[in-house]
Every structure is written in structure tokens, then in C-alpha cells.
Amino acid sequence: MNAVFRVGQLVVVKEDPDVFPFCGEIARVSVLDVPCMDGLGMEVVSDHLGRFKGTYEQFEPVPEIKGRH
């Protein structure tokens, strides 16, 4: 795992044929280190699809937008 995830972080589901219906979906991390079919992963919550789980490798962080406030 080369990305570090934290609860509350926005992530996007990577393009992967194994998770086709979820590709490109943006979600917020709700629980880390949950058991998945392919090992440990995380549970995320999406406005569109609700709660779902995936391995860490299936997600990537959404870049934070830095700007003036």
C-alpha cells in the first residue's frame, strides 16, 4: 500500500474491471482495516451507492484543492 488513508478522507475507486460498477465513484472513508474478500481494506460511504467495502489497492486519494480562503 503506497497511499495512506484516514477516516473522513475523500477517495475515488480506481479503474478496475473487478469493480466495474464502482469505477470512478467518489466516497468518504468511514472505517479502516475491515476484512474484505481479497484481504484487508476499508469501508467507504458514497452519496450515490451508499456503504461498500474494498481493498486499499482499489482506491486512490482525491487530491485536496488548496487555495485562498
PDB file of N, CA, C and O in Angstrom:
ATOM      1  N   MET A   1       0.857  -1.176   0.000  1.00  0.00           N
ATOM      2  CA  MET A   1       0.000   0.000   0.000  1.00  0.00           C
ATOM      3  C   MET A   1       0.894   1.226   0.000  1.00  0.00           C
ATOM      4  O   MET A   1       1.650   1.438   0.948  1.00  0.00           O
ATOM      5  N   ASN A   2       0.820   2.039  -1.047  1.00  0.00           N
ATOM      6  CA  ASN A   2       1.672   3.217  -1.119  1.00  0.00           C
ATOM      7  C   ASN A   2       0.936   4.498  -0.724  1.00  0.00           C
ATOM      8  O   ASN A   2       1.582   5.524  -0.511  1.00  0.00           O
ATOM      9  N   ALA A   3      -0.363   4.470  -0.623  1.00  0.00           N
ATOM     10  CA  ALA A   3      -1.128   5.643  -0.187  1.00  0.00           C
ATOM     11  C   ALA A   3      -1.543   5.440   1.263  1.00  0.00           C
ATOM     12  O   ALA A   3      -1.834   4.322   1.686  1.00  0.00           O
ATOM     13  N   VAL A   4      -1.567   6.529   2.014  1.00  0.00           N
ATOM     14  CA  VAL A   4      -2.015   6.478   3.400  1.00  0.00           C
ATOM     15  C   VAL A   4      -3.423   7.052   3.454  1.00  0.00           C
ATOM     16  O   VAL A   4      -3.669   8.168   2.996  1.00  0.00           O
ATOM     17  N   PHE A   5      -4.339   6.280   4.016  1.00  0.00           N
ATOM     18  CA  PHE A   5      -5.739   6.706   4.095  1.00  0.00           C
ATOM     19  C   PHE A   5      -6.094   7.039   5.530  1.00  0.00           C
ATOM     20  O   PHE A   5      -5.492   6.512   6.466  1.00  0.00           O
ATOM     21  N   ARG A   6      -7.078   7.918   5.703  1.00  0.00           N
ATOM     22  CA  ARG A   6      -7.560   8.270   7.037  1.00  0.00           C
ATOM     23  C   ARG A   6      -9.089   8.374   6.992  1.00  0.00           C
ATOM     24  O   ARG A   6      -9.670   8.637   5.939  1.00  0.00           O
ATOM     25  N   VAL A   7      -9.718   8.170   8.119  1.00  0.00           N
ATOM     26  CA  VAL A   7     -11.167   8.279   8.219  1.00  0.00           C
ATOM     27  C   VAL A   7     -11.576   9.712   7.876  1.00  0.00           C
ATOM     28  O   VAL A   7     -10.954  10.666   8.343  1.00  0.00           O
ATOM     29  N   GLY A   8     -12.611   9.859   7.070  1.00  0.00           N
ATOM     30  CA  GLY A   8     -13.107  11.161   6.660  1.00  0.00           C
ATOM     31  C   GLY A   8     -12.526  11.654   5.344  1.00  0.00           C
ATOM     32  O   GLY A   8     -12.993  12.650   4.791  1.00  0.00           O
ATOM     33  N   GLN A   9     -11.508  10.960   4.840  1.00  0.00           N
ATOM     34  CA  GLN A   9     -10.846  11.369   3.601  1.00  0.00           C
ATOM     35  C   GLN A   9     -11.695  11.004   2.382  1.00  0.00           C
ATOM     36  O   GLN A   9     -12.378   9.979   2.378  1.00  0.00           O
ATOM     37  N   LEU A  10     -11.648  11.850   1.349  1.00  0.00           N
ATOM     38  CA  LEU A  10     -12.310  11.524   0.093  1.00  0.00           C
ATOM     39  C   LEU A  10     -11.402  10.655  -0.754  1.00  0.00           C
ATOM     40  O   LEU A  10     -10.210  10.928  -0.893  1.00  0.00           O
ATOM     41  N   VAL A  11     -11.982   9.601  -1.322  1.00  0.00           N
ATOM     42  CA  VAL A  11     -11.239   8.693  -2.192  1.00  0.00           C
ATOM     43  C   VAL A  11     -12.057   8.444  -3.452  1.00  0.00           C
ATOM     44  O   VAL A  11     -13.262   8.691  -3.492  1.00  0.00           O
ATOM     45  N   VAL A  12     -11.378   7.952  -4.471  1.00  0.00           N
ATOM     46  CA  VAL A  12     -12.055   7.582  -5.704  1.00  0.00           C
ATOM     47  C   VAL A  12     -11.706   6.128  -6.012  1.00  0.00           C
ATOM     48  O   VAL A  12     -10.581   5.692  -5.768  1.00  0.00           O
ATOM     49  N   VAL A  13     -12.669   5.381  -6.546  1.00  0.00           N
ATOM     50  CA  VAL A  13     -12.433   3.984  -6.919  1.00  0.00           C
ATOM     51  C   VAL A  13     -11.658   3.971  -8.241  1.00  0.00           C
ATOM     52  O   VAL A  13     -12.060   4.602  -9.219  1.00  0.00           O
ATOM     53  N   LYS A  14     -10.541   3.240  -8.249  1.00  0.00           N
ATOM     54  CA  LYS A  14      -9.706   3.158  -9.450  1.00  0.00           C
ATOM     55  C   LYS A  14     -10.421   2.419 -10.567  1.00  0.00           C
ATOM     56  O   LYS A  14     -11.344   1.641 -10.326  1.00  0.00           O
ATOM     57  N   GLU A  15      -9.983   2.673 -11.791  1.00  0.00           N
ATOM     58  CA  GLU A  15     -10.500   1.932 -12.950  1.00  0.00           C
ATOM     59  C   GLU A  15      -9.989   0.492 -12.848  1.00  0.00           C
ATOM     60  O   GLU A  15      -8.787   0.248 -12.954  1.00  0.00           O
ATOM     61  N   ASP A  16     -10.884  -0.437 -12.647  1.00  0.00           N
ATOM     62  CA  ASP A  16     -10.507  -1.838 -12.466  1.00  0.00           C
ATOM     63  C   ASP A  16     -11.683  -2.699 -12.892  1.00  0.00           C
ATOM     64  O   ASP A  16     -12.790  -2.511 -12.388  1.00  0.00           O
ATOM     65  N   PRO A  17     -11.474  -3.640 -13.811  1.00  0.00           N
ATOM     66  CA  PRO A  17     -12.599  -4.471 -14.264  1.00  0.00           C
ATOM     67  C   PRO A  17     -13.257  -5.282 -13.149  1.00  0.00           C
ATOM     68  O   PRO A  17     -14.422  -5.659 -13.267  1.00  0.00           O
ATOM     69  N   ASP A  18     -12.511  -5.558 -12.054  1.00  0.00           N
ATOM     70  CA  ASP A  18     -13.088  -6.331 -10.949  1.00  0.00           C
ATOM     71  C   ASP A  18     -14.137  -5.541 -10.168  1.00  0.00           C
ATOM     72  O   ASP A  18     -14.982  -6.131  -9.494  1.00  0.00           O
ATOM     73  N   VAL A  19     -14.088  -4.224 -10.255  1.00  0.00           N
ATOM     74  CA  VAL A  19     -15.037  -3.388  -9.516  1.00  0.00           C
ATOM     75  C   VAL A  19     -15.784  -2.465 -10.480  1.00  0.00           C
ATOM     76  O   VAL A  19     -16.065  -1.311 -10.158  1.00  0.00           O
ATOM     77  N   PHE A  20     -16.097  -2.987 -11.656  1.00  0.00           N
ATOM     78  CA  PHE A  20     -16.661  -2.185 -12.741  1.00  0.00           C
ATOM     79  C   PHE A  20     -17.787  -1.239 -12.335  1.00  0.00           C
ATOM     80  O   PHE A  20     -17.728  -0.063 -12.694  1.00  0.00           O
ATOM     81  N   PRO A  21     -18.819  -1.692 -11.600  1.00  0.00           N
ATOM     82  CA  PRO A  21     -19.922  -0.759 -11.322  1.00  0.00           C
ATOM     83  C   PRO A  21     -19.506   0.423 -10.442  1.00  0.00           C
ATOM     84  O   PRO A  21     -20.210   1.431 -10.387  1.00  0.00           O
ATOM     85  N   PHE A  22     -18.370   0.304  -9.757  1.00  0.00           N
ATOM     86  CA  PHE A  22     -17.953   1.334  -8.808  1.00  0.00           C
ATOM     87  C   PHE A  22     -16.865   2.260  -9.360  1.00  0.00           C
ATOM     88  O   PHE A  22     -16.525   3.242  -8.701  1.00  0.00           O
ATOM     89  N   CYS A  23     -16.311   1.986 -10.533  1.00  0.00           N
ATOM     90  CA  CYS A  23     -15.199   2.763 -11.082  1.00  0.00           C
ATOM     91  C   CYS A  23     -15.529   4.250 -11.143  1.00  0.00           C
ATOM     92  O   CYS A  23     -16.592   4.646 -11.622  1.00  0.00           O
ATOM     93  N   GLY A  24     -14.609   5.055 -10.653  1.00  0.00           N
ATOM     94  CA  GLY A  24     -14.777   6.498 -10.694  1.00  0.00           C
ATOM     95  C   GLY A  24     -15.661   7.064  -9.593  1.00  0.00           C
ATOM     96  O   GLY A  24     -15.815   8.280  -9.488  1.00  0.00           O
ATOM     97  N   GLU A  25     -16.239   6.203  -8.777  1.00  0.00           N
ATOM     98  CA  GLU A  25     -17.122   6.659  -7.700  1.00  0.00           C
ATOM     99  C   GLU A  25     -16.306   7.355  -6.609  1.00  0.00           C
ATOM    100  O   GLU A  25     -15.282   6.832  -6.167  1.00  0.00           O
ATOM    101  N   ILE A  26     -16.754   8.519  -6.181  1.00  0.00           N
ATOM    102  CA  ILE A  26     -16.102   9.246  -5.092  1.00  0.00           C
ATOM    103  C   ILE A  26     -16.844   8.926  -3.810  1.00  0.00           C
ATOM    104  O   ILE A  26     -18.074   8.950  -3.765  1.00  0.00           O
ATOM    105  N   ALA A  27     -16.078   8.624  -2.765  1.00  0.00           N
ATOM    106  CA  ALA A  27     -16.672   8.240  -1.491  1.00  0.00           C
ATOM    107  C   ALA A  27     -15.810   8.772  -0.348  1.00  0.00           C
ATOM    108  O   ALA A  27     -14.681   9.216  -0.561  1.00  0.00           O
ATOM    109  N   ARG A  28     -16.352   8.722   0.858  1.00  0.00           N
ATOM    110  CA  ARG A  28     -15.627   9.153   2.046  1.00  0.00           C
ATOM    111  C   ARG A  28     -15.307   7.925   2.893  1.00  0.00           C
ATOM    112  O   ARG A  28     -16.174   7.078   3.108  1.00  0.00           O
ATOM    113  N   VAL A  29     -14.071   7.825   3.373  1.00  0.00           N
ATOM    114  CA  VAL A  29     -13.634   6.691   4.194  1.00  0.00           C
ATOM    115  C   VAL A  29     -14.363   6.732   5.529  1.00  0.00           C
ATOM    116  O   VAL A  29     -14.376   7.762   6.203  1.00  0.00           O
ATOM    117  N   SER A  30     -14.978   5.594   5.918  1.00  0.00           N
ATOM    118  CA  SER A  30     -15.671   5.543   7.205  1.00  0.00           C
ATOM    119  C   SER A  30     -14.993   4.609   8.201  1.00  0.00           C
ATOM    120  O   SER A  30     -14.981   4.896   9.398  1.00  0.00           O
ATOM    121  N   VAL A  31     -14.423   3.486   7.727  1.00  0.00           N
ATOM    122  CA  VAL A  31     -13.758   2.529   8.624  1.00  0.00           C
ATOM    123  C   VAL A  31     -12.527   1.974   7.917  1.00  0.00           C
ATOM    124  O   VAL A  31     -12.585   1.627   6.737  1.00  0.00           O
ATOM    125  N   LEU A  32     -11.415   1.891   8.639  1.00  0.00           N
ATOM    126  CA  LEU A  32     -10.179   1.319   8.093  1.00  0.00           C
ATOM    127  C   LEU A  32      -9.988  -0.110   8.607  1.00  0.00           C
ATOM    128  O   LEU A  32     -10.562  -0.494   9.626  1.00  0.00           O
ATOM    129  N   ASP A  33      -9.185  -0.882   7.899  1.00  0.00           N
ATOM    130  CA  ASP A  33      -8.794  -2.240   8.286  1.00  0.00           C
ATOM    131  C   ASP A  33      -9.972  -3.176   8.510  1.00  0.00           C
ATOM    132  O   ASP A  33     -10.036  -3.871   9.524  1.00  0.00           O
ATOM    133  N   VAL A  34     -10.904  -3.192   7.561  1.00  0.00           N
ATOM    134  CA  VAL A  34     -12.016  -4.135   7.628  1.00  0.00           C
ATOM    135  C   VAL A  34     -11.702  -5.333   6.728  1.00  0.00           C
ATOM    136  O   VAL A  34     -11.037  -5.174   5.704  1.00  0.00           O
ATOM    137  N   PRO A  35     -12.171  -6.528   7.096  1.00  0.00           N
ATOM    138  CA  PRO A  35     -11.934  -7.694   6.248  1.00  0.00           C
ATOM    139  C   PRO A  35     -12.720  -7.609   4.942  1.00  0.00           C
ATOM    140  O   PRO A  35     -13.907  -7.282   4.945  1.00  0.00           O
ATOM    141  N   CYS A  36     -12.057  -7.902   3.835  1.00  0.00           N
ATOM    142  CA  CYS A  36     -12.684  -7.940   2.511  1.00  0.00           C
ATOM    143  C   CYS A  36     -12.402  -9.306   1.895  1.00  0.00           C
ATOM    144  O   CYS A  36     -11.648 -10.099   2.457  1.00  0.00           O
ATOM    145  N   MET A  37     -12.998  -9.578   0.757  1.00  0.00           N
ATOM    146  CA  MET A  37     -12.779 -10.870   0.097  1.00  0.00           C
ATOM    147  C   MET A  37     -11.314 -11.076  -0.274  1.00  0.00           C
ATOM    148  O   MET A  37     -10.828 -12.207  -0.258  1.00  0.00           O
ATOM    149  N   ASP A  38     -10.601  -9.991  -0.611  1.00  0.00           N
ATOM    150  CA  ASP A  38      -9.216 -10.107  -1.048  1.00  0.00           C
ATOM    151  C   ASP A  38      -8.219  -9.647   0.007  1.00  0.00           C
ATOM    152  O   ASP A  38      -7.092  -9.295  -0.341  1.00  0.00           O
ATOM    153  N   GLY A  39      -8.591  -9.635   1.278  1.00  0.00           N
ATOM    154  CA  GLY A  39      -7.685  -9.214   2.345  1.00  0.00           C
ATOM    155  C   GLY A  39      -8.269  -8.055   3.133  1.00  0.00           C
ATOM    156  O   GLY A  39      -9.488  -7.911   3.231  1.00  0.00           O
ATOM    157  N   LEU A  40      -7.395  -7.232   3.695  1.00  0.00           N
ATOM    158  CA  LEU A  40      -7.846  -6.081   4.464  1.00  0.00           C
ATOM    159  C   LEU A  40      -8.119  -4.897   3.549  1.00  0.00           C
ATOM    160  O   LEU A  40      -7.486  -4.737   2.505  1.00  0.00           O
ATOM    161  N   GLY A  41      -9.066  -4.078   3.958  1.00  0.00           N
ATOM    162  CA  GLY A  41      -9.398  -2.900   3.170  1.00  0.00           C
ATOM    163  C   GLY A  41     -10.104  -1.887   4.029  1.00  0.00           C
ATOM    164  O   GLY A  41      -9.828  -1.764   5.222  1.00  0.00           O
ATOM    165  N   MET A  42     -11.023  -1.155   3.415  1.00  0.00           N
ATOM    166  CA  MET A  42     -11.754  -0.133   4.156  1.00  0.00           C
ATOM    167  C   MET A  42     -13.197  -0.071   3.693  1.00  0.00           C
ATOM    168  O   MET A  42     -13.544  -0.499   2.592  1.00  0.00           O
ATOM    169  N   GLU A  43     -14.019   0.473   4.564  1.00  0.00           N
ATOM    170  CA  GLU A  43     -15.416   0.710   4.216  1.00  0.00           C
ATOM    171  C   GLU A  43     -15.557   2.189   3.909  1.00  0.00           C
ATOM    172  O   GLU A  43     -15.036   3.036   4.635  1.00  0.00           O
ATOM    173  N   VAL A  44     -16.265   2.494   2.831  1.00  0.00           N
ATOM    174  CA  VAL A  44     -16.467   3.874   2.419  1.00  0.00           C
ATOM    175  C   VAL A  44     -17.960   4.132   2.237  1.00  0.00           C
ATOM    176  O   VAL A  44     -18.753   3.200   2.105  1.00  0.00           O
ATOM    177  N   VAL A  45     -18.332   5.416   2.231  1.00  0.00           N
ATOM    178  CA  VAL A  45     -19.721   5.806   2.046  1.00  0.00           C
ATOM    179  C   VAL A  45     -19.796   6.763   0.865  1.00  0.00           C
ATOM    180  O   VAL A  45     -19.097   7.775   0.819  1.00  0.00           O
ATOM    181  N   SER A  46     -20.652   6.427  -0.080  1.00  0.00           N
ATOM    182  CA  SER A  46     -20.861   7.240  -1.273  1.00  0.00           C
ATOM    183  C   SER A  46     -22.285   7.775  -1.267  1.00  0.00           C
ATOM    184  O   SER A  46     -23.210   7.071  -0.863  1.00  0.00           O
ATOM    185  N   ASP A  47     -22.470   9.010  -1.710  1.00  0.00           N
ATOM    186  CA  ASP A  47     -23.826   9.569  -1.810  1.00  0.00           C
ATOM    187  C   ASP A  47     -24.662   8.773  -2.803  1.00  0.00           C
ATOM    188  O   ASP A  47     -25.873   8.636  -2.628  1.00  0.00           O
ATOM    189  N   HIS A  48     -24.029   8.255  -3.830  1.00  0.00           N
ATOM    190  CA  HIS A  48     -24.729   7.572  -4.908  1.00  0.00           C
ATOM    191  C   HIS A  48     -24.988   6.095  -4.607  1.00  0.00           C
ATOM    192  O   HIS A  48     -26.083   5.593  -4.860  1.00  0.00           O
ATOM    193  N   LEU A  49     -23.976   5.392  -4.062  1.00  0.00           N
ATOM    194  CA  LEU A  49     -24.075   3.938  -3.870  1.00  0.00           C
ATOM    195  C   LEU A  49     -24.193   3.492  -2.415  1.00  0.00           C
ATOM    196  O   LEU A  49     -24.353   2.300  -2.155  1.00  0.00           O
ATOM    197  N   GLY A  50     -24.119   4.410  -1.472  1.00  0.00           N
ATOM    198  CA  GLY A  50     -24.206   4.040  -0.060  1.00  0.00           C
ATOM    199  C   GLY A  50     -22.893   3.467   0.446  1.00  0.00           C
ATOM    200  O   GLY A  50     -21.823   3.852  -0.024  1.00  0.00           O
ATOM    201  N   ARG A  51     -22.969   2.549   1.405  1.00  0.00           N
ATOM    202  CA  ARG A  51     -21.772   1.943   2.006  1.00  0.00           C
ATOM    203  C   ARG A  51     -21.298   0.764   1.175  1.00  0.00           C
ATOM    204  O   ARG A  51     -22.098  -0.048   0.712  1.00  0.00           O
ATOM    205  N   PHE A  52     -19.980   0.680   0.992  1.00  0.00           N
ATOM    206  CA  PHE A  52     -19.394  -0.511   0.381  1.00  0.00           C
ATOM    207  C   PHE A  52     -17.954  -0.647   0.823  1.00  0.00           C
ATOM    208  O   PHE A  52     -17.356   0.306   1.322  1.00  0.00           O
ATOM    209  N   LYS A  53     -17.393  -1.844   0.638  1.00  0.00           N
ATOM    210  CA  LYS A  53     -16.033  -2.149   1.070  1.00  0.00           C
ATOM    211  C   LYS A  53     -15.159  -2.421  -0.138  1.00  0.00           C
ATOM    212  O   LYS A  53     -15.642  -2.796  -1.207  1.00  0.00           O
ATOM    213  N   GLY A  54     -13.874  -2.226   0.049  1.00  0.00           N
ATOM    214  CA  GLY A  54     -12.907  -2.556  -0.985  1.00  0.00           C
ATOM    215  C   GLY A  54     -11.518  -2.610  -0.391  1.00  0.00           C
ATOM    216  O   GLY A  54     -11.275  -2.076   0.691  1.00  0.00           O
ATOM    217  N   THR A  55     -10.616  -3.250  -1.094  1.00  0.00           N
ATOM    218  CA  THR A  55      -9.239  -3.299  -0.619  1.00  0.00           C
ATOM    219  C   THR A  55      -8.577  -1.950  -0.840  1.00  0.00           C
ATOM    220  O   THR A  55      -9.033  -1.148  -1.654  1.00  0.00           O
ATOM    221  N   TYR A  56      -7.508  -1.711  -0.116  1.00  0.00           N
ATOM    222  CA  TYR A  56      -6.802  -0.434  -0.230  1.00  0.00           C
ATOM    223  C   TYR A  56      -6.329  -0.185  -1.659  1.00  0.00           C
ATOM    224  O   TYR A  56      -6.302   0.959  -2.113  1.00  0.00           O
ATOM    225  N   GLU A  57      -5.959  -1.241  -2.364  1.00  0.00           N
ATOM    226  CA  GLU A  57      -5.445  -1.109  -3.724  1.00  0.00           C
ATOM    227  C   GLU A  57      -6.515  -0.637  -4.716  1.00  0.00           C
ATOM    228  O   GLU A  57      -6.184  -0.149  -5.796  1.00  0.00           O
ATOM    229  N   GLN A  58      -7.786  -0.781  -4.355  1.00  0.00           N
ATOM    230  CA  GLN A  58      -8.870  -0.389  -5.264  1.00  0.00           C
ATOM    231  C   GLN A  58      -9.221   1.095  -5.167  1.00  0.00           C
ATOM    232  O   GLN A  58     -10.064   1.583  -5.920  1.00  0.00           O
ATOM    233  N   PHE A  59      -8.581   1.811  -4.248  1.00  0.00           N
ATOM    234  CA  PHE A  59      -8.888   3.231  -4.050  1.00  0.00           C
ATOM    235  C   PHE A  59      -7.642   4.076  -4.225  1.00  0.00           C
ATOM    236  O   PHE A  59      -6.517   3.600  -4.077  1.00  0.00           O
ATOM    237  N   GLU A  60      -7.870   5.343  -4.545  1.00  0.00           N
ATOM    238  CA  GLU A  60      -6.793   6.324  -4.502  1.00  0.00           C
ATOM    239  C   GLU A  60      -7.353   7.611  -3.913  1.00  0.00           C
ATOM    240  O   GLU A  60      -8.531   7.921  -4.095  1.00  0.00           O
ATOM    241  N   PRO A  61      -6.508   8.360  -3.207  1.00  0.00           N
ATOM    242  CA  PRO A  61      -6.996   9.594  -2.585  1.00  0.00           C
ATOM    243  C   PRO A  61      -7.410  10.621  -3.634  1.00  0.00           C
ATOM    244  O   PRO A  61      -6.809  10.709  -4.704  1.00  0.00           O
ATOM    245  N   VAL A  62      -8.435  11.388  -3.317  1.00  0.00           N
ATOM    246  CA  VAL A  62      -8.818  12.522  -4.162  1.00  0.00           C
ATOM    247  C   VAL A  62      -7.883  13.664  -3.757  1.00  0.00           C
ATOM    248  O   VAL A  62      -7.792  13.985  -2.572  1.00  0.00           O
ATOM    249  N   PRO A  63      -7.190  14.281  -4.709  1.00  0.00           N
ATOM    250  CA  PRO A  63      -6.277  15.367  -4.338  1.00  0.00           C
ATOM    251  C   PRO A  63      -7.032  16.511  -3.666  1.00  0.00           C
ATOM    252  O   PRO A  63      -8.101  16.923  -4.117  1.00  0.00           O
ATOM    253  N   GLU A  64      -6.452  17.008  -2.582  1.00  0.00           N
ATOM    254  CA  GLU A  64      -7.064  18.140  -1.901  1.00  0.00           C
ATOM    255  C   GLU A  64      -6.797  19.408  -2.691  1.00  0.00           C
ATOM    256  O   GLU A  64      -5.692  19.623  -3.189  1.00  0.00           O
ATOM    257  N   ILE A  65      -7.816  20.242  -2.799  1.00  0.00           N
ATOM    258  CA  ILE A  65      -7.677  21.501  -3.517  1.00  0.00           C
ATOM    259  C   ILE A  65      -7.217  22.562  -2.525  1.00  0.00           C
ATOM    260  O   ILE A  65      -7.899  22.863  -1.546  1.00  0.00           O
ATOM    261  N   LYS A  66      -6.074  23.106  -2.798  1.00  0.00           N
ATOM    262  CA  LYS A  66      -5.542  24.145  -1.912  1.00  0.00           C
ATOM    263  C   LYS A  66      -5.770  25.486  -2.599  1.00  0.00           C
ATOM    264  O   LYS A  66      -5.516  25.634  -3.794  1.00  0.00           O
ATOM    265  N   GLY A  67      -6.240  26.435  -1.849  1.00  0.00           N
ATOM    266  CA  GLY A  67      -6.490  27.747  -2.418  1.00  0.00           C
ATOM    267  C   GLY A  67      -6.618  28.799  -1.344  1.00  0.00           C
ATOM    268  O   GLY A  67      -6.324  28.556  -0.174  1.00  0.00           O
ATOM    269  N   ARG A  68      -7.053  29.948  -1.749  1.00  0.00           N
ATOM    270  CA  ARG A  68      -7.228  31.046  -0.791  1.00  0.00           C
ATOM    271  C   ARG A  68      -8.570  30.941  -0.119  1.00  0.00           C
ATOM    272  O   ARG A  68      -9.563  30.533  -0.720  1.00  0.00           O
ATOM    273  N   HIS A  69      -8.579  31.313   1.127  1.00  0.00           N
ATOM    274  CA  HIS A  69      -9.833  31.275   1.895  1.00  0.00           C
ATOM    275  C   HIS A  69     -10.212  32.676   2.305  1.00  0.00           C
ATOM    276  O   HIS A  69     -11.236  32.872   2.961  1.00  0.00           O
TER     277      HIS A  69
END
